[in-house]
Amino acid sequence: MSTVEATVSGPLPSTPEAMDAEAARLAGAAGVAAGVARWFDLPHIGPSWTAFTPDQRRSLRDRAARAETTMRSSGPAWADRATTARAQAEAARVAEESRLKADAESRARAEADARRAEAAAREEQRRAAAAARAEQRRTDAEAAATRRAASSSSGTSGSSSSGAGAYPGYTGPRCYAPGGKTWRPC
C-alpha cells in the first residue's frame, strides 16, 4: 500500500514530455489503486485476511481509494501543466524569433543609414572638389586676364611705335615681321 501512496508523491517533472509521462504513470497507478481498493471489497476468505483486523482492512481500503482519487485528479493536472509548458515554450520561442528579427532589421536599417551617410559624404567631397576646381579655373582665368591686360597695355605702348597697335581686337592669323616683335594680319 505504501508503494501505491509513494506513486502520488514522486519527484516533480520539469519538462512537458516528463509531465505527459507523469500523467500517464498516474493514470496507470490510479488503476492499480482502484484494483487494490476493490480487492478489499471482495469476500474475505483465507488466512491472509485473518492477519488484518476489520479496522485495518477498512483503513487500507480507504487509503487505496484516496490514492486512486489523488492520482486520478493529479494525472489531468500534469497533462494541463504539460500543455501550458508547451504553450509557454512556444511563446518564448516566438518572442525570441521576433526579437532576433527586430535586431536584424535594426542592424539592416543602421547599415543602410551608414551607407547613405557615406554616400552623402562622398557626394559632398565631390561637390567640394568640383567647387575647388571651378574656383581654381576662375582664379586662373582672372590671372590670365590680368596678364593679357598687362601685356596688351605694355604691348600697346610698344607696338604703337612698331605699328602693331593698328589692329586692336584682331584675333585672326598674324604675320610677324623679322625679329618677331611686330605683326600684321595675314
C-alpha atoms as an extended CHARMM CRD file, in Angstrom:
* protein
*
       186  EXT
         1         1  MET       CA              0.0000000000        0.0000000000        0.0000000000  PROA      1               0.0000000000
         2         2  SER       CA              2.8220000000        2.4140000000        0.7400000000  PROA      2               0.0000000000
         3         3  THR       CA              4.1810000000        1.8210000000       -2.7810000000  PROA      3               0.0000000000
         4         4  VAL       CA              0.8820000000        2.9740000000       -4.2530000000  PROA      4               0.0000000000
         5         5  GLU       CA              0.9030000000        6.0330000000       -1.9960000000  PROA      5               0.0000000000
         6         6  ALA       CA              4.5430000000        6.7730000000       -2.8790000000  PROA      6               0.0000000000
         7         7  THR       CA              3.4820000000        6.9180000000       -6.5180000000  PROA      7               0.0000000000
         8         8  VAL       CA              1.4740000000       10.0270000000       -5.7110000000  PROA      8               0.0000000000
         9         9  SER       CA              4.4020000000       11.8650000000       -4.1080000000  PROA      9               0.0000000000
        10        10  GLY       CA              7.2020000000       11.1380000000       -6.5790000000  PROA      10              0.0000000000
        11        11  PRO       CA              9.7450000000       13.6330000000       -7.9610000000  PROA      11              0.0000000000
        12        12  LEU       CA              8.2120000000       16.5390000000       -9.8360000000  PROA      12              0.0000000000
        13        13  PRO       CA              8.7500000000       16.5370000000      -13.6100000000  PROA      13              0.0000000000
        14        14  SER       CA             10.0440000000       19.7230000000      -15.2160000000  PROA      14              0.0000000000
        15        15  THR       CA              9.6530000000       19.2290000000      -18.9730000000  PROA      15              0.0000000000
        16        16  PRO       CA              6.4190000000       18.8900000000      -20.9450000000  PROA      16              0.0000000000
        17        17  GLU       CA              7.4210000000       15.3780000000      -22.0090000000  PROA      17              0.0000000000
        18        18  ALA       CA              8.0960000000       14.3620000000      -18.4030000000  PROA      18              0.0000000000
        19        19  MET       CA              4.7760000000       15.9260000000      -17.3650000000  PROA      19              0.0000000000
        20        20  ASP       CA              2.9440000000       13.8660000000      -20.0030000000  PROA      20              0.0000000000
        21        21  ALA       CA              4.7710000000       10.7570000000      -18.7920000000  PROA      21              0.0000000000
        22        22  GLU       CA              3.8070000000       11.6010000000      -15.2140000000  PROA      22              0.0000000000
        23        23  ALA       CA              0.1440000000       11.9800000000      -16.2370000000  PROA      23              0.0000000000
        24        24  ALA       CA              0.2630000000        8.5590000000      -17.9310000000  PROA      24              0.0000000000
        25        25  ARG       CA              2.0500000000        6.9860000000      -14.9520000000  PROA      25              0.0000000000
        26        26  LEU       CA             -0.5170000000        8.4050000000      -12.5210000000  PROA      26              0.0000000000
        27        27  ALA       CA             -3.3820000000        7.1390000000      -14.6810000000  PROA      27              0.0000000000
        28        28  GLY       CA             -1.8610000000        3.6500000000      -14.6030000000  PROA      28              0.0000000000
        29        29  ALA       CA             -1.1910000000        3.8060000000      -10.8680000000  PROA      29              0.0000000000
        30        30  ALA       CA             -4.7620000000        5.0130000000      -10.2790000000  PROA      30              0.0000000000
        31        31  GLY       CA             -5.9490000000        1.8220000000      -11.9770000000  PROA      31              0.0000000000
        32        32  VAL       CA             -3.7550000000       -0.2320000000       -9.6490000000  PROA      32              0.0000000000
        33        33  ALA       CA             -5.0370000000        1.6770000000       -6.5990000000  PROA      33              0.0000000000
        34        34  ALA       CA             -8.6300000000        1.0820000000       -7.7610000000  PROA      34              0.0000000000
        35        35  GLY       CA             -7.8710000000       -2.6140000000       -8.0790000000  PROA      35              0.0000000000
        36        36  VAL       CA             -6.4250000000       -2.6780000000       -4.5420000000  PROA      36              0.0000000000
        37        37  ALA       CA             -9.4740000000       -0.8550000000       -3.1730000000  PROA      37              0.0000000000
        38        38  ARG       CA            -11.8010000000       -3.3350000000       -4.9470000000  PROA      38              0.0000000000
        39        39  TRP       CA             -9.7270000000       -6.2350000000       -3.6230000000  PROA      39              0.0000000000
        40        40  PHE       CA            -10.6520000000       -5.2030000000       -0.0980000000  PROA      40              0.0000000000
        41        41  ASP       CA            -14.3060000000       -5.3210000000       -1.0870000000  PROA      41              0.0000000000
        42        42  LEU       CA            -14.0420000000       -8.9720000000       -2.2040000000  PROA      42              0.0000000000
        43        43  PRO       CA            -15.1710000000      -11.8260000000        0.0740000000  PROA      43              0.0000000000
        44        44  HSD       CA            -12.6020000000      -12.3330000000        2.8360000000  PROA      44              0.0000000000
        45        45  ILE       CA            -11.5650000000      -15.9450000000        2.6880000000  PROA      45              0.0000000000
        46        46  GLY       CA             -8.2900000000      -17.4840000000        3.6740000000  PROA      46              0.0000000000
        47        47  PRO       CA             -5.5430000000      -16.9740000000        6.2080000000  PROA      47              0.0000000000
        48        48  SER       CA             -4.2310000000      -13.7090000000        4.6500000000  PROA      48              0.0000000000
        49        49  TRP       CA             -7.3870000000      -11.9260000000        5.7550000000  PROA      49              0.0000000000
        50        50  THR       CA             -7.1030000000      -13.0440000000        9.3410000000  PROA      50              0.0000000000
        51        51  ALA       CA             -3.8140000000      -11.0860000000        9.5890000000  PROA      51              0.0000000000
        52        52  PHE       CA             -5.8280000000       -7.8590000000        9.3180000000  PROA      52              0.0000000000
        53        53  THR       CA             -8.4270000000       -6.6560000000       11.7280000000  PROA      53              0.0000000000
        54        54  PRO       CA            -11.6350000000       -5.2450000000       10.2120000000  PROA      54              0.0000000000
        55        55  ASP       CA            -10.4570000000       -1.7100000000       11.0840000000  PROA      55              0.0000000000
        56        56  GLN       CA             -7.0850000000       -2.3130000000        9.3650000000  PROA      56              0.0000000000
        57        57  ARG       CA             -8.8140000000       -3.6530000000        6.2630000000  PROA      57              0.0000000000
        58        58  ARG       CA            -11.1340000000       -0.6510000000        6.2140000000  PROA      58              0.0000000000
        59        59  SER       CA             -8.1450000000        1.7000000000        6.7220000000  PROA      59              0.0000000000
        60        60  LEU       CA             -6.1720000000        0.0520000000        3.8810000000  PROA      60              0.0000000000
        61        61  ARG       CA             -9.1730000000        0.1850000000        1.5610000000  PROA      61              0.0000000000
        62        62  ASP       CA             -9.7140000000        3.8750000000        2.3940000000  PROA      62              0.0000000000
        63        63  ARG       CA             -6.0260000000        4.6260000000        1.8050000000  PROA      63              0.0000000000
        64        64  ALA       CA             -6.1600000000        2.8730000000       -1.5870000000  PROA      64              0.0000000000
        65        65  ALA       CA             -9.3270000000        4.7820000000       -2.5070000000  PROA      65              0.0000000000
        66        66  ARG       CA             -7.7200000000        8.1280000000       -1.5010000000  PROA      66              0.0000000000
        67        67  ALA       CA             -4.5900000000        7.2850000000       -3.5020000000  PROA      67              0.0000000000
        68        68  GLU       CA             -6.7520000000        6.4530000000       -6.5190000000  PROA      68              0.0000000000
        69        69  THR       CA             -8.6850000000        9.7130000000       -6.1950000000  PROA      69              0.0000000000
        70        70  THR       CA             -5.4780000000       11.7110000000       -5.8120000000  PROA      70              0.0000000000
        71        71  MET       CA             -3.8610000000       10.0380000000       -8.8280000000  PROA      71              0.0000000000
        72        72  ARG       CA             -6.9630000000       10.4080000000      -10.9980000000  PROA      72              0.0000000000
        73        73  SER       CA             -7.1020000000       14.1460000000      -10.2050000000  PROA      73              0.0000000000
        74        74  SER       CA             -3.3200000000       14.6550000000      -10.4860000000  PROA      74              0.0000000000
        75        75  GLY       CA             -2.9670000000       12.9890000000      -13.8860000000  PROA      75              0.0000000000
        76        76  PRO       CA             -5.0420000000       15.5310000000      -15.8300000000  PROA      76              0.0000000000
        77        77  ALA       CA             -3.3720000000       18.3360000000      -13.8780000000  PROA      77              0.0000000000
        78        78  TRP       CA              0.0210000000       17.1360000000      -15.1500000000  PROA      78              0.0000000000
        79        79  ALA       CA             -1.3670000000       16.9170000000      -18.6820000000  PROA      79              0.0000000000
        80        80  ASP       CA             -2.6460000000       20.5010000000      -18.3400000000  PROA      80              0.0000000000
        81        81  ARG       CA              0.7300000000       21.6130000000      -16.9800000000  PROA      81              0.0000000000
        82        82  ALA       CA              2.4380000000       19.9520000000      -19.9480000000  PROA      82              0.0000000000
        83        83  THR       CA              0.1370000000       21.8000000000      -22.3490000000  PROA      83              0.0000000000
        84        84  THR       CA              0.7850000000       25.0830000000      -20.5360000000  PROA      84              0.0000000000
        85        85  ALA       CA              4.5460000000       24.4730000000      -20.5200000000  PROA      85              0.0000000000
        86        86  ARG       CA              4.4800000000       23.7420000000      -24.2660000000  PROA      86              0.0000000000
        87        87  ALA       CA              2.4870000000       26.9240000000      -24.9030000000  PROA      87              0.0000000000
        88        88  GLN       CA              4.9220000000       28.9550000000      -22.7930000000  PROA      88              0.0000000000
        89        89  ALA       CA              7.8950000000       27.4150000000      -24.5810000000  PROA      89              0.0000000000
        90        90  GLU       CA              6.3060000000       28.1940000000      -27.9580000000  PROA      90              0.0000000000
        91        91  ALA       CA              5.5480000000       31.7590000000      -26.8520000000  PROA      91              0.0000000000
        92        92  ALA       CA              9.1520000000       32.1720000000      -25.6840000000  PROA      92              0.0000000000
        93        93  ARG       CA             10.4200000000       30.7710000000      -28.9920000000  PROA      93              0.0000000000
        94        94  VAL       CA              8.1840000000       33.1300000000      -30.9860000000  PROA      94              0.0000000000
        95        95  ALA       CA              9.2440000000       36.0790000000      -28.8060000000  PROA      95              0.0000000000
        96        96  GLU       CA             12.9190000000       35.1950000000      -29.3070000000  PROA      96              0.0000000000
        97        97  GLU       CA             12.4090000000       34.8930000000      -33.0670000000  PROA      97              0.0000000000
        98        98  SER       CA             10.6470000000       38.2620000000      -33.0710000000  PROA      98              0.0000000000
        99        99  ARG       CA             13.4640000000       39.8140000000      -31.0530000000  PROA      99              0.0000000000
       100       100  LEU       CA             16.0960000000       38.3620000000      -33.3870000000  PROA      100             0.0000000000
       101       101  LYS       CA             14.1450000000       39.5680000000      -36.4280000000  PROA      101             0.0000000000
       102       102  ALA       CA             13.7860000000       43.0500000000      -34.9170000000  PROA      102             0.0000000000
       103       103  ASP       CA             17.5240000000       43.0980000000      -34.1200000000  PROA      103             0.0000000000
       104       104  ALA       CA             18.3490000000       42.0560000000      -37.6910000000  PROA      104             0.0000000000
       105       105  GLU       CA             16.0190000000       44.7210000000      -39.1120000000  PROA      105             0.0000000000
       106       106  SER       CA             17.5520000000       47.3130000000      -36.7890000000  PROA      106             0.0000000000
       107       107  ARG       CA             21.0730000000       46.3300000000      -37.8880000000  PROA      107             0.0000000000
       108       108  ALA       CA             19.9810000000       46.4580000000      -41.5440000000  PROA      108             0.0000000000
       109       109  ARG       CA             18.5000000000       49.9400000000      -41.0500000000  PROA      109             0.0000000000
       110       110  ALA       CA             21.6610000000       51.0990000000      -39.2760000000  PROA      110             0.0000000000
       111       111  GLU       CA             23.8350000000       49.7090000000      -42.0780000000  PROA      111             0.0000000000
       112       112  ALA       CA             21.6160000000       51.3760000000      -44.7130000000  PROA      112             0.0000000000
       113       113  ASP       CA             21.8100000000       54.6690000000      -42.8040000000  PROA      113             0.0000000000
       114       114  ALA       CA             25.5920000000       54.3330000000      -42.6100000000  PROA      114             0.0000000000
       115       115  ARG       CA             25.7890000000       53.6350000000      -46.3630000000  PROA      115             0.0000000000
       116       116  ARG       CA             23.5860000000       56.6740000000      -47.0700000000  PROA      116             0.0000000000
       117       117  ALA       CA             25.7520000000       58.8180000000      -44.7930000000  PROA      117             0.0000000000
       118       118  GLU       CA             28.8940000000       57.6000000000      -46.5700000000  PROA      118             0.0000000000
       119       119  ALA       CA             27.3370000000       58.3070000000      -49.9710000000  PROA      119             0.0000000000
       120       120  ALA       CA             26.3100000000       61.7850000000      -48.8010000000  PROA      120             0.0000000000
       121       121  ALA       CA             29.8340000000       62.4240000000      -47.5030000000  PROA      121             0.0000000000
       122       122  ARG       CA             31.3460000000       61.2420000000      -50.8090000000  PROA      122             0.0000000000
       123       123  GLU       CA             28.8900000000       63.4570000000      -52.7300000000  PROA      123             0.0000000000
       124       124  GLU       CA             29.7930000000       66.4110000000      -50.5180000000  PROA      124             0.0000000000
       125       125  GLN       CA             33.5010000000       65.7460000000      -51.1070000000  PROA      125             0.0000000000
       126       126  ARG       CA             32.8400000000       65.5220000000      -54.8570000000  PROA      126             0.0000000000
       127       127  ARG       CA             30.9440000000       68.8290000000      -54.7860000000  PROA      127             0.0000000000
       128       128  ALA       CA             33.6750000000       70.4710000000      -52.7090000000  PROA      128             0.0000000000
       129       129  ALA       CA             36.3320000000       69.2260000000      -55.1600000000  PROA      129             0.0000000000
       130       130  ALA       CA             34.2660000000       70.4640000000      -58.1120000000  PROA      130             0.0000000000
       131       131  ALA       CA             33.8270000000       73.8460000000      -56.4100000000  PROA      131             0.0000000000
       132       132  ALA       CA             37.5620000000       73.9860000000      -55.7190000000  PROA      132             0.0000000000
       133       133  ARG       CA             38.3130000000       73.1750000000      -59.3810000000  PROA      133             0.0000000000
       134       134  ALA       CA             35.8170000000       75.8170000000      -60.5150000000  PROA      134             0.0000000000
       135       135  GLU       CA             37.3900000000       78.3510000000      -58.1590000000  PROA      135             0.0000000000
       136       136  GLN       CA             40.8460000000       77.4160000000      -59.4520000000  PROA      136             0.0000000000
       137       137  ARG       CA             39.6680000000       77.8490000000      -63.0700000000  PROA      137             0.0000000000
       138       138  ARG       CA             38.1400000000       81.2200000000      -62.1740000000  PROA      138             0.0000000000
       139       139  THR       CA             41.3370000000       82.2860000000      -60.4260000000  PROA      139             0.0000000000
       140       140  ASP       CA             43.4250000000       81.0590000000      -63.3760000000  PROA      140             0.0000000000
       141       141  ALA       CA             41.1250000000       82.8930000000      -65.8020000000  PROA      141             0.0000000000
       142       142  GLU       CA             41.4110000000       86.1040000000      -63.7680000000  PROA      142             0.0000000000
       143       143  ALA       CA             45.1880000000       85.7200000000      -63.6460000000  PROA      143             0.0000000000
       144       144  ALA       CA             45.3120000000       85.1020000000      -67.4000000000  PROA      144             0.0000000000
       145       145  ALA       CA             43.0760000000       88.1230000000      -67.9970000000  PROA      145             0.0000000000
       146       146  THR       CA             45.2950000000       90.2170000000      -65.7730000000  PROA      146             0.0000000000
       147       147  ARG       CA             48.3870000000       89.0220000000      -67.6630000000  PROA      147             0.0000000000
       148       148  ARG       CA             46.7190000000       89.7280000000      -71.0200000000  PROA      148             0.0000000000
       149       149  ALA       CA             45.6630000000       93.1360000000      -69.8470000000  PROA      149             0.0000000000
       150       150  ALA       CA             49.1450000000       93.8180000000      -68.6000000000  PROA      150             0.0000000000
       151       151  SER       CA             50.7560000000       92.5180000000      -71.7710000000  PROA      151             0.0000000000
       152       152  SER       CA             48.3320000000       94.3570000000      -74.0250000000  PROA      152             0.0000000000
       153       153  SER       CA             48.8560000000       97.6270000000      -72.1530000000  PROA      153             0.0000000000
       154       154  SER       CA             52.5990000000       97.1440000000      -72.3650000000  PROA      154             0.0000000000
       155       155  GLY       CA             52.2900000000       95.7360000000      -75.8970000000  PROA      155             0.0000000000
       156       156  THR       CA             50.1170000000       98.6720000000      -76.9910000000  PROA      156             0.0000000000
       157       157  SER       CA             52.6430000000      101.1880000000      -75.8730000000  PROA      157             0.0000000000
       158       158  GLY       CA             55.4690000000       99.2480000000      -77.5080000000  PROA      158             0.0000000000
       159       159  SER       CA             53.5830000000       98.3070000000      -80.6130000000  PROA      159             0.0000000000
       160       160  SER       CA             52.3870000000      101.8020000000      -81.4260000000  PROA      160             0.0000000000
       161       161  SER       CA             55.9330000000      102.5860000000      -82.3070000000  PROA      161             0.0000000000
       162       162  SER       CA             56.1780000000       99.3370000000      -84.2780000000  PROA      162             0.0000000000
       163       163  GLY       CA             52.7580000000       99.5990000000      -85.9300000000  PROA      163             0.0000000000
       164       164  ALA       CA             51.1610000000       96.5410000000      -84.2290000000  PROA      164             0.0000000000
       165       165  GLY       CA             48.5720000000       98.6300000000      -82.3870000000  PROA      165             0.0000000000
       166       166  ALA       CA             46.8880000000       99.4820000000      -85.6390000000  PROA      166             0.0000000000
       167       167  TYR       CA             44.7180000000       96.3510000000      -85.3610000000  PROA      167             0.0000000000
       168       168  PRO       CA             43.0710000000       96.4790000000      -81.9370000000  PROA      168             0.0000000000
       169       169  GLY       CA             40.9230000000       93.4070000000      -81.1380000000  PROA      169             0.0000000000
       170       170  TYR       CA             42.1440000000       91.4690000000      -84.2090000000  PROA      170             0.0000000000
       171       171  THR       CA             42.2820000000       87.7270000000      -83.4510000000  PROA      171             0.0000000000
       172       172  GLY       CA             42.9050000000       86.2630000000      -86.8800000000  PROA      172             0.0000000000
       173       173  PRO       CA             46.1620000000       84.9190000000      -88.3360000000  PROA      173             0.0000000000
       174       174  ARG       CA             49.2290000000       87.1090000000      -87.8450000000  PROA      174             0.0000000000
       175       175  CYS       CA             52.2840000000       87.5330000000      -89.9540000000  PROA      175             0.0000000000
       176       176  TYR       CA             55.2350000000       88.6130000000      -87.8450000000  PROA      176             0.0000000000
       177       177  ALA       CA             57.9880000000       90.8800000000      -89.0500000000  PROA      177             0.0000000000
       178       178  PRO       CA             61.5870000000       89.7090000000      -88.7460000000  PROA      178             0.0000000000
       179       179  GLY       CA             62.5750000000       89.6830000000      -85.0860000000  PROA      179             0.0000000000
       180       180  GLY       CA             59.0420000000       88.6400000000      -84.0020000000  PROA      180             0.0000000000
       181       181  LYS       CA             58.1260000000       91.8990000000      -82.2550000000  PROA      181             0.0000000000
       182       182  THR       CA             55.6900000000       93.3760000000      -84.7420000000  PROA      182             0.0000000000
       183       183  TRP       CA             52.9300000000       91.7580000000      -86.7910000000  PROA      183             0.0000000000
       184       184  ARG       CA             50.2280000000       92.4240000000      -89.3460000000  PROA      184             0.0000000000
       185       185  PRO       CA             47.1290000000       90.4500000000      -90.3640000000  PROA      185             0.0000000000
       186       186  CYS       CA             47.9120000000       87.8500000000      -92.9690000000  PROA      186             0.0000000000
